[in-house]
Amino acid sequence: MTRTPPVGEPAAWDAFVIGNERGSYLQRSAWARVKAVNGWTSARVVAGGSTPIGAQVLLRRPRPLPWAFAYAPRGPVATAWDAASLGAFTEALRSAPLGRVSHVRIDPEVELDGPLDLGGSLRTSLSAAGWRPASPIQPPSTRVIDLAPDEEALWGDLRKKWRQYVNKARSNGVTVVELPGDPIRPFYEIYRETAARAGFLIRVEQAYRDVWDAYRPTGDATILFAIDATGTPQAALFLVRNGRRVVEPYGGMTGQGADLRANYLLKWEAIRRAREAGAATYDLWGLANPGIAHFKTGFGGREVRFVGAWDLVLSELGRQVYLTAQRVRVIRARRRAGLAAAGAPGLAGGDESTTTRVEIDAG
């Protein structure tokens, strides 16, 4: 008799996440390997039996604090989002052997006031189970494009001016390619220039290489470049696929790329190619400010706001100490980089080319 592995085992867990409509690449075991380099450990906490609900939880204890911070990026993942399932998951977290933890943060991919949160039902269930609203780590809203329509319909969903910019990029000699060899170095050069121009912090080059190495072997990572007529890369998008959804967590462009409208052609080509490859949705990953929201809105789709981040507090003192230490860390990091102090800790993971934020290594 063939034994069906429990969902908590790595292969079965990844299959569960990939097959779930609201599963995120941040919940896959590959992401745990990416974060392990920065000192994060991981554990999977699953409840629910035949209707599983669970999360891959990342844990890190900043020295010299005695508490660890636990975070389930874009988790939990569930087959049922009712009060009973959430209660079972909460109790499983409380009893899980995670060590001394101050609080567990989640930010599920559930739409605010959507079908799973009608009248705030999910938020009510979270509150009843002991969760409290928290500051977001992942983008609290995004724009999602349904790729079911044909290419002509998707093209028609672009604003007229956006279609003109796409065509202008083409007339300027811009093309979209996957570069041969190692794409991380040219991607990072563009990314670093974007960060310096926009005023946000990014990680070291190796961090993005780790993401590439984790997802590329399964064919789930792609980096597209918009190159000019001389073959010089002027814009880049780092794409990650999970199941039938493609996400663009990182991207940037050069000053010359902006003049060439390279980013418009690059974005359109990423959407078009995702549909061609059989994806069902394209996630533009975050609406950081009105300007970026305006840019992304021009490509069609619809805005999705999530129910946000929630904390299960296991030690109130530990949580307050951690949050204070985190604010200090962000301020120091921005000062070292010559940036103005941010009003919030920032987001971890996401399109850094569209934000003025600091990553907190928890994405």
Secondary structure by P-SEA (a helix, b strand, c coil): cccccccccaaaaaaaaaacccccccccaaaaaaacccbbbbbbbbccccbbbbbbbbbbbcccccbbbbbbccccccccccaaaaaaaaaaaaacccccccbbbbbccccccccccccaaaaaaaaaabbbbbbbccccbbbbbbccccaaaaaaaccaaaaaaaaaaaaabbbbbbccccaaaaaaaaaaaaaaaaccccccaaaaaaaaaaccccccbbbbbbccccccccbbbbbbbcccccccccccccaaaaaaaaaaaaaaaaaaaaaaacccbbbccccccaaaaaaaaaabbbbbbcccbbbbcccaaaaaaaaaaaaaaaaaaaaaacccccccccccccccccccccccccc
